């Protein structure tokens, strides 16, 4: 298998080509494409900025910016509460929004979508499984060959969709 990253501005992010005996035995197209997108809380950039400045952070939902008396921008972090699975439901909406945004574009046949998820809280394996189920359950009709969700920092990855061969 050969993967060639195309870069920004193209119709997709990478080209994948299968060669040799493995390609002959594999039940997949010899040539396909990969598109990568991200799903994260809109306050995620504030988490990094606050941590870099030494501010304690309780979570993405409790962050906001305010102007101090001198007119300088300050980050304020307050604790917030999640109920049972609210953090999972919240991220599921963000993942689905990212997928829907990519669905508006025209991709070549045999394009797989990879959604890089920045988790919005501490996730157990049960939380991740619930997220995958929720995204799969609410997934609108689309033309992607596969949709893979990954959360690199936590080591989670799962397909939420795979087109039958």
N, C-alpha and C positions, 0 to 999 in steps of 0.2 A: 504494500500500500504506500502511496506517495501523497503527501499533503503539501499543497503550495498555497501559502498565505498571499492574498491578492493586495490587501491594504485598503485604505479608505477610498471612497468614491466609486467603487465598483458595484456591480449588481449583487455581490455576495462577498463574504470575507475569505473563503478558501475553496480550493478545488481539491477533490479527492479522486485518485485513480487507483484501481485495483489491478494487479498484474500477476501472471504466472498461475501455478497450480492452485493456490489459495483462491484466486479470483474465479477459477473454473469451478471450484467446489462451493464457493459462497453463493448464497441466495440473495444477491444484492446487485445493483447496477455497477457496471465497470467504471462509470464516471458519475460523480455526484458533487454536491456543493454544500458548504456550511455557512450559515449566517449566525453571528453571535450578538446577543443583546444582554442588557443588564436589568435587574429588578432590585430596587432598593428604596428605602424610605427617603422622602425628599430632604429630611434633616440629617442624612448620613454625613454630609460634608461638615456639618457642625460638630459631630462627634469627633472627627479627626482634628478639626481646628481647636476644639476645647481641650482635648487630651494633649495636643502639642503645646498648649499654653499652660498646662498644669491644672486645669479645672477638673474637678470630679464630675463624672457623667453618670446619670442613673439610667439612661435609655434614650432612644431617639425621640420618643413622644414628648418628653419633658424639656426639650430644648427650644429656645427661641432667642432672637436678637432684640436688644433694646438700645436706645441711645442714652448715654450717661449725661450728667449735667454739662459736661464739656462738649457734647455732641458726638462723642466717640462711640462707635459700635461695640457693644458688649454681648457676650453669650451668657444666657441665664439657663441654669439646669435645675429642674425641680423633679422630685420623684413622681412617678406615675404608677398606676396599678393596672395589671392585666387580669381579666377574669378567665379562668379555665383555658380557653383556646382563642381568646381575642387576638393575640399576637399572630397566630396562625391564619385566622380569617383576614386580618389586615394585610399580611404578606401575600396571601392568595390573590387578593384584589390587585396588588402591585404586579405580580407575575402575569396575571391575565391581561392587565393593561399593556404590559410590555409585549406580550404575544399579539394582542389585537393591533398594536401599532405596526408590528412587522407584517401582519396579514394584509395591510393596506398596500404593500409594495408587491410588484410582480417579480417573482423569483423563477429561475429555470426549474424545469421538472427535476425531481430527485434532490431537492434542497432540504437539509436538516437544519433545525433551529436549536441553538444552545442558549439557554437562559441562565446567566450567571447571577445567582441570588445572594445578596448581602443580607444575612439574617437580621431581623429587627429585635431579637432578644436571644437569650440562651435557649437553644433547642435540644431536646432529647431526641433519641431516634424515633420515639412515638410522635413527637411534634412534627418531625420531618415527614414521617409516613402519612400523617394526617394532612399535611400541606400538599403532598403529592396527590392524595385522594381527592382533595377539594379542587385542585387545579384540573385534574383529569375529569372530574364530574362536571365542572362548569365550562370546560373547553369548548369554544364555538367551532363550527365547521371551518376547516382550513385546508390548504393544499400542501402543507409540509409533509415530507416523507417520514420524519421523526421529530419529536420535540424532547429535548433532554434538559432537565433542571440540574444545576450543580451549585453547591455551596462549598467552594474550595477551602475556606478557612476551617470549616467543620468536617470536611471530608465526605459530605453527603453528595450523592448523585443518583438520579432515577429518571427513567423515561416516563413521561406523562402521556406520550403517544408514540406508537410505532405502526406504520401502515403494514397491513398483512401482505406477505409476498404474493 
